[in-house]
Amino acid sequence: MNISYIINYFIFIPAIGFLISLLIKDKEGNEKIFARILEVSAGLSLLLSVSFIGYWLFHGMETINLKELTLYKTHNYEFVVDFFFDATTATYLLVGSMITFLVGKYSVYYMHREEGFKRFFTTVLLFFLGYNITIFAGNFETLFIGWEILGITSFLLIAFYRLRYLPVKNAVRVFGIYRIGDVGILMAMWASHHLWHENITFLKLNNYDLVHDHLAGHTWVGVFISLMILIAAAAKSAQLPFSSWLSRAMEGPTPSSAIFYGSLSVHFGVFLLLRTYPFWESQTSMRILIGVLGLFTAIVTESIARVQSNIKSQIAYASVAQIGIMFIEIAFGLKYLVLFHFAGNAFLRTYQLLVSPSTVSYLLRDQFYHYQPKQSSIEDTYSSKLKHALYYMSMKEFYLDVIINKLVFKNIKKLGGYLNLLGIKNILYSFIPFYIISIYIRLNNTFIPDEIIALFPFGFAFFGLLMVLRAFSERHQPRFAWILLFLNHFWVALAISFNDDFDLEEIGIYLSGVIVFGALGYYLLTRLMKLEPNHFSLYQYYGHVKEHQTLSIAFLISCLGLMGFPITYTFIGEDVIYSHIRVNEYYLAFFNASSYIVGGIALVRIYARLFLGNHIKTYHPTPLKTA
Amino acid sequence: MHINLDKEVFPILLRLISNYLDQGISIWHFPIVDKSFLEAIKHIENNSKESLFRTKKAKDLLFENDLSITKLLKLIVGKEECFEHYLFDQQFAHPGWSGMVAVLESNPKLLFDKRKITLNDFIIIELLLEIDVLYDKYDDLWSPLGYKANLESYNLFKEIEDKELFTVYKIWQEAYEWTYYQDVLSGLSYSFNNQNTTINDTSFQAFFCIDDREISLRQHLELVDEKCETFGTPGHYNIVAYYQPDKGKFLTKVCPAPLQPKHVLKEIHKGKTIKRDLHFSRKTHSMFWGFIYSQTLGFLSGLNLFKIMVSPNYSAGTNYSFDHMHKDASLQIEYNPKKQKNKEYQEGFTIEEMTDIVESILRTTGLTENFAKLVYFIGHGASSTNNPYYAGYGCGACSGRPGSANARAAAEMANRSDIRSSLEKRGLKIPNETWFIGGLHDTTRDEVAFYDEELIADNLKNAHQENLAKFQKALVNNAKERARRFDNISLSLNKNKNYELVKKRSLKLFEIRPEYNHATNTLFIVGRRGLTKNLFLDRRAFLNSYDYKQDPTGDLLATILGAGAGVCAGINLEYYFSRVDNHRLGAGSKLPQNIVGLIGVSNGVEGDLRTGLPYQMVEIHDPLRLMTIIEQKPEVVLNVLNNNQNVKQWYANGWMNLTVLDPNTGDFFNYKNEELVPLQIELNSVNSITNIEQICLTSRENLPVSFINKN
């Protein structure tokens, strides 16, 4: 009996739950309905997964691959949604459904009467959908869909208390780090297009000879892909140097911290490595690198965990240290141990986070009866100079936060700052004629030599990046930043169009979403500007969601559309674009990838600054910034 | 170039202070804890390869001999007239930590693991860190911040001008308050004119705490047994002491927080065991043990999660009121100089002291004759799970602890023949056959436990058994009355099922509202029970029994107000302020909160400590100031106030309202401008009901003051 079609249900159930949840009105009386939808979706998933996995275990545990549907196809490109099922999927499915079900069940009580009840349950359902898509993904493209959903839902859940400064600030930060990870996947996808000349399925990666043959001639491509996968995995699993985001993500209601950061979301780096294991298993250097990264992370985060005086960050860092060990286990090829370790760690940290409010009564009681004045720790055996230095280093989280901030975000801002001369007028006045001329050249080139034409894509992609950098540093006019981000896509399209076999239809696919959502976003910004002329810039957080809820949701969707989130064809276009970047055009890939990261962050920032954070108006109680 | 000092300084400053003060969360505690905060930091700076500061200049400042706030302010602010304003803004940017430091400076005993911290040290470090950031960013190229400030435009310490808006606010608040007070006074007046005659052959007498959560139980008890009599007195039963449970390494205060006890009450309990739970073990956070635990204990956690969901049960995270003092334990109440071990506090009480305690309980409440055969002294506590605010649910008169030890000790004292004879010498005769029994009422679970029941004389055992059944019935009714406030319990649910659901709330890991505590408290009534016995007050009043006839001088009233006014005002104002601005004076939502150093909670991992009460505790509270109503002659009350400045300031400064009911005439007098003036108020007709259950079915909102007409 072929039961592989059942896999579809694991996607449908949360998807339907999410859609129903979206349609139900947000009012206090409906609380129970939202909770019930999550409960039923996760419960059904759980039941189904138990029976499915049971059946599967007794029928040979064969790896299943299910070619689902082709979303887009041209003569040399195909975007296929493909599903895959093996022991890794099984473990993640079981743990994920169980924890989501439990947390859903608890949240009914926990979230009772909390403002944003609908938002919470709907976002958790969307997260659950992203989770299932990711673990069932049979190729990078499908995985990327799920991956993007996980990224945006994480942002929304961290910023759940959207009218407070710290959750919003941290959500933007975490989103930035996720975005860096996403680039790893994009680049890995790009390089593997060229390695395999198709959208390779994970099933085929299991074919040792095939992988071996392909890699034989392209060692560097192989190493590059593996490295990109590792960057994606490290960012998602809070390994070095990204470790500091995890504790900062503990801003939402306790159950959401529990599912996201304690247990499920943070183990996706491990998942990615397990999923691509056959690809890099024969690359010894890669295995060493993974192991060493895991080891360093474990040591560093362990020291940080030891000095934490608040319970949530202690659990977060302890969890990261365990994930570091999982990286080591993977490097040694101990696949099943990793799965076991993952499940145990996920449950343990979920439980610890959920009962974390009990810590006070428990530890105080424990101390009341068992107090010993000076408890020595192993560090007491070190010399005091070393001990104190290590303590301060751990307390300062080994400067990890500062490093990421300085290395990435400050530099981007600086680069953008150099471009301050680019004002709205000179960009528009130069862009339109320049663009038209370029299109003309593209279509009827007779007079420019090919060698110079070959430089065009480079130049255009660079212009695109400049737009994005400028948008990132723009503070005064949100609409200008928006236009820049919008135009970036046109430069990218133009750059790619100079590559040989790129046709108009593909450009159309790519720009369709951009145009629609770009226009919508611009309209919404204009509206907001008219409504709030005195509170409209990117210098600070304005919290306009308090008064303009619908506008806020619509603008969030526009941002998603413009950043290539899988709600429009632009998402596929993004992938099509990469398939047209030749393997030696790494600069083009690099520029595009940079635009992708910075553009995404800039968009989320525009949204956050205008709509989230402490509300600028104070006719109602507002929290302190430090609250 | 623009700079955000707060953003640069807070992360490190708040982490530093919380690590230093941490009471036991971190595995590796702050390296130097036996020195003061500033000295500890200096010591580490001298002995470390890594500095707290980014620049050498800031570090050098730390070691200058004349290091002081003023000196640092001169450097960073420059202009002297801005100093106060700067400090104010700086400290009120993180009021939680600044407040905590200030409290710990004045009361270091609050910590188990002692630390030497002063606000001065804390501010010095904060200023140094700010200066450090400035040096780091601009080297020497910065000028003191004060030179750019324009103080004229906004002076924080200027006398506040009286604006029309404030007058409007004031009128609005008073109208809001008096709308309710008017109903209450009308009810009291009606009740005053329709008092039942005293009960003959009282079946039993029961004392409860003045707590607003006890009044409904008292009423239900009186409705179940018309012959019983109940009294209200602060739940520490006049025992001003620390309590030390067996095997406990510390003392815990069981009297109103402002009092400084000289005694300690010790529990003796041989077979005591303290449960431990590996989930809270710090070991799970270490690399190696974490590896082992996550693969063993981790799966157990998964099972546990399911188990708790199916049947919530007592767990390590439960704070269970009956754990405070074990039923099988005993208390060392008598002072024995030979056995005295504690160097600071006297262990137990002398005969003289015990006589004072019992006398005061009985005299202030007016029970000096007509003793029943059984008299119950009942303390109260609360149970909840996964709740960092558990102490806020306990007995305010016992510093947030359950009142079991106090009630039990007071009952034991009252039963002693030596105390009774010494009481008799003071003119207070307790009949020989009267027996006192201590007990504890759990306000969340609505359960009662009684202590030393085996000591009850055989001829009274039956009566006690009968009383138990009455208590049980009253508790079930009480749970029903309370449950109308819980959104997720149906109003029409039958009593017994309702009772089970109410009990479960205390065990559920995710029940944010195990009970509503003091929410809705608005009244403090000092007078005879007859005034309120048939009045349905919707659990909004603190009731202190007091018989004006036995207190012509007002001395007893002074005692009552001395203990009660502060406790009630403290509770009422905490709710008031947490409700009016929940974000800044309260603690905001409870859901994202994180435990910091076992001394506070914050949002997420970077936030300041939260102050006040969370939204979920005050959401049903109306911010009304407490109205105190005293049944006594106005001139006596005025005299008491003028002789007790500590009590008077609450009323004179408008933190609470005061109305006096003259027992001779039934007229009300209102305290205004330090005078008691006849109250000009039109009394309403009083809502009349036949039973409590019926009115409770009508709404989840506040219910009108009503008179219970049983027939």
Chai-1 contact restraints between the chains, C-beta under 6 A:
chainA,res_idxA,chainB,res_idxB,connection_type,confidence,min_distance_angstrom,max_distance_angstrom,comment,restraint_id
A,L102,B,L305,contact,1.0,0.0,6.0,A-B,restraint_1
A,K105,B,M309,contact,1.0,0.0,6.0,A-B,restraint_2
A,Y106,B,F510,contact,1.0,0.0,6.0,A-B,restraint_3
A,Y109,B,F510,contact,1.0,0.0,6.0,A-B,restraint_4
A,Y109,B,E511,contact,1.0,0.0,6.0,A-B,restraint_5
A,Y110,B,F510,contact,1.0,0.0,6.0,A-B,restraint_6
A,L166,B,G604,contact,1.0,0.0,6.0,A-B,restraint_7
A,L166,B,E606,contact,1.0,0.0,6.0,A-B,restraint_8
A,L166,B,G607,contact,1.0,0.0,6.0,A-B,restraint_9
A,S247,B,V605,contact,1.0,0.0,6.0,A-B,restraint_10
A,M250,B,G604,contact,1.0,0.0,6.0,A-B,restraint_11
A,M250,B,V605,contact,1.0,0.0,6.0,A-B,restraint_12
A,E251,B,G604,contact,1.0,0.0,6.0,A-B,restraint_13
A,P253,B,L591,contact,1.0,0.0,6.0,A-B,restraint_14
A,P253,B,P592,contact,1.0,0.0,6.0,A-B,restraint_15
A,A298,B,M287,contact,1.0,0.0,6.0,A-B,restraint_16
A,E302,B,M287,contact,1.0,0.0,6.0,A-B,restraint_17
A,A305,B,H285,contact,1.0,0.0,6.0,A-B,restraint_18
A,R306,B,I27,contact,1.0,0.0,6.0,A-B,restraint_19
A,R306,B,W28,contact,1.0,0.0,6.0,A-B,restraint_20
A,V307,B,S26,contact,1.0,0.0,6.0,A-B,restraint_21
A,V307,B,W28,contact,1.0,0.0,6.0,A-B,restraint_22
A,Q308,B,S26,contact,1.0,0.0,6.0,A-B,restraint_23
A,S309,B,S18,contact,1.0,0.0,6.0,A-B,restraint_24
A,S309,B,N19,contact,1.0,0.0,6.0,A-B,restraint_25
A,S309,B,D22,contact,1.0,0.0,6.0,A-B,restraint_26
A,S309,B,I25,contact,1.0,0.0,6.0,A-B,restraint_27
A,S309,B,S26,contact,1.0,0.0,6.0,A-B,restraint_28
A,S309,B,G597,contact,1.0,0.0,6.0,A-B,restraint_29
A,N310,B,N594,contact,1.0,0.0,6.0,A-B,restraint_30
A,N310,B,V596,contact,1.0,0.0,6.0,A-B,restraint_31
A,N310,B,V605,contact,1.0,0.0,6.0,A-B,restraint_32
A,I311,B,I25,contact,1.0,0.0,6.0,A-B,restraint_33
A,I311,B,I595,contact,1.0,0.0,6.0,A-B,restraint_34
A,K312,B,N594,contact,1.0,0.0,6.0,A-B,restraint_35
A,K312,B,V605,contact,1.0,0.0,6.0,A-B,restraint_36
A,S313,B,V605,contact,1.0,0.0,6.0,A-B,restraint_37
A,Q314,B,H285,contact,1.0,0.0,6.0,A-B,restraint_38
A,A318,B,H285,contact,1.0,0.0,6.0,A-B,restraint_39
A,A318,B,G290,contact,1.0,0.0,6.0,A-B,restraint_40
A,A321,B,M287,contact,1.0,0.0,6.0,A-B,restraint_41
A,Q322,B,G290,contact,1.0,0.0,6.0,A-B,restraint_42
A,Q322,B,S294,contact,1.0,0.0,6.0,A-B,restraint_43
A,I325,B,F291,contact,1.0,0.0,6.0,A-B,restraint_44
A,F340,B,Q295,contact,1.0,0.0,6.0,A-B,restraint_45
A,H341,B,Q295,contact,1.0,0.0,6.0,A-B,restraint_46
A,G344,B,S294,contact,1.0,0.0,6.0,A-B,restraint_47
A,G344,B,Q295,contact,1.0,0.0,6.0,A-B,restraint_48
A,G344,B,G298,contact,1.0,0.0,6.0,A-B,restraint_49
A,G344,B,F299,contact,1.0,0.0,6.0,A-B,restraint_50
A,N345,B,S294,contact,1.0,0.0,6.0,A-B,restraint_51
A,F347,B,G298,contact,1.0,0.0,6.0,A-B,restraint_52
A,F347,B,S301,contact,1.0,0.0,6.0,A-B,restraint_53
A,F347,B,G302,contact,1.0,0.0,6.0,A-B,restraint_54
A,L348,B,S294,contact,1.0,0.0,6.0,A-B,restraint_55
A,L348,B,G298,contact,1.0,0.0,6.0,A-B,restraint_56
A,L348,B,S301,contact,1.0,0.0,6.0,A-B,restraint_57
A,Y351,B,S301,contact,1.0,0.0,6.0,A-B,restraint_58
A,Y351,B,L305,contact,1.0,0.0,6.0,A-B,restraint_59
A,Q352,B,H279,contact,1.0,0.0,6.0,A-B,restraint_60
A,V355,B,G317,contact,1.0,0.0,6.0,A-B,restraint_61
A,V355,B,N386,contact,1.0,0.0,6.0,A-B,restraint_62
A,P357,B,N386,contact,1.0,0.0,6.0,A-B,restraint_63
A,P357,B,P388,contact,1.0,0.0,6.0,A-B,restraint_64
A,S358,B,G317,contact,1.0,0.0,6.0,A-B,restraint_65
A,S358,B,N386,contact,1.0,0.0,6.0,A-B,restraint_66
A,T359,B,I595,contact,1.0,0.0,6.0,A-B,restraint_67
A,V360,B,P388,contact,1.0,0.0,6.0,A-B,restraint_68
A,V360,B,I595,contact,1.0,0.0,6.0,A-B,restraint_69
A,V360,B,L598,contact,1.0,0.0,6.0,A-B,restraint_70
A,S361,B,N319,contact,1.0,0.0,6.0,A-B,restraint_71
A,S361,B,Y390,contact,1.0,0.0,6.0,A-B,restraint_72
A,Y362,B,F280,contact,1.0,0.0,6.0,A-B,restraint_73
A,Y362,B,A316,contact,1.0,0.0,6.0,A-B,restraint_74
A,L363,B,G24,contact,1.0,0.0,6.0,A-B,restraint_75
A,L363,B,L598,contact,1.0,0.0,6.0,A-B,restraint_76
A,L364,B,L598,contact,1.0,0.0,6.0,A-B,restraint_77
A,Q367,B,G24,contact,1.0,0.0,6.0,A-B,restraint_78
A,Q367,B,F112,contact,1.0,0.0,6.0,A-B,restraint_79
A,F368,B,G248,contact,1.0,0.0,6.0,A-B,restraint_80
A,F368,B,F250,contact,1.0,0.0,6.0,A-B,restraint_81
A,Y369,B,K247,contact,1.0,0.0,6.0,A-B,restraint_82
A,Y369,B,G248,contact,1.0,0.0,6.0,A-B,restraint_83
A,Y369,B,I274,contact,1.0,0.0,6.0,A-B,restraint_84
A,Y371,B,K249,contact,1.0,0.0,6.0,A-B,restraint_85
A,S377,B,W28,contact,1.0,0.0,6.0,A-B,restraint_86
A,E379,B,W28,contact,1.0,0.0,6.0,A-B,restraint_87
A,S384,B,N47,contact,1.0,0.0,6.0,A-B,restraint_88
A,K385,B,N47,contact,1.0,0.0,6.0,A-B,restraint_89
A,K385,B,S48,contact,1.0,0.0,6.0,A-B,restraint_90
A,K385,B,K49,contact,1.0,0.0,6.0,A-B,restraint_91
A,H388,B,P31,contact,1.0,0.0,6.0,A-B,restraint_92
A,H388,B,I44,contact,1.0,0.0,6.0,A-B,restraint_93
A,H388,B,N47,contact,1.0,0.0,6.0,A-B,restraint_94
A,H388,B,S48,contact,1.0,0.0,6.0,A-B,restraint_95
A,A389,B,S48,contact,1.0,0.0,6.0,A-B,restraint_96
A,A389,B,K49,contact,1.0,0.0,6.0,A-B,restraint_97
A,A389,B,E50,contact,1.0,0.0,6.0,A-B,restraint_98
A,Y391,B,P31,contact,1.0,0.0,6.0,A-B,restraint_99
A,Y392,B,E50,contact,1.0,0.0,6.0,A-B,restraint_100
A,M393,B,E50,contact,1.0,0.0,6.0,A-B,restraint_101
A,M395,B,R15,contact,1.0,0.0,6.0,A-B,restraint_102
A,P621,B,D581,contact,1.0,0.0,6.0,A-B,restraint_103
A,P621,B,H583,contact,1.0,0.0,6.0,A-B,restraint_104
A,P623,B,H583,contact,1.0,0.0,6.0,A-B,restraint_105
A,T626,B,H94,contact,1.0,0.0,6.0,A-B,restraint_106
A,T626,B,G607,contact,1.0,0.0,6.0,A-B,restraint_107
A,T626,B,D608,contact,1.0,0.0,6.0,A-B,restraint_108
A,A627,B,N603,contact,1.0,0.0,6.0,A-B,restraint_109
A,A627,B,G607,contact,1.0,0.0,6.0,A-B,restraint_110
